[in-house]
Amino acid sequence: MPDRSADWLEQADCDLAQARDSAVAGRHEWGCFAAQQAAEMAVKARHQKLGQDAWGHVVRRLLEELP
């Protein structure tokens, strides 16, 4: 499996920027969604860096599956 962790982390940065922009604009539901996406992408980047597959969207479970 190729290491795509940098791609996942770049997407996490974009999602976090979107979360911040949405919060400033008062679109809190979109801010929350984008923040969750950012966390998910960042954790999946770590899984990728470790050579692991990561499935799902529950950040807590993804964190618990890290070694």
Secondary structure by P-SEA (a helix, b strand, c coil): cccaaaaaaaaaaaaaaaaaaaaaacaaaaaaaaaaaaaaaaaaaaaaaaccccccccaaaaaaacc
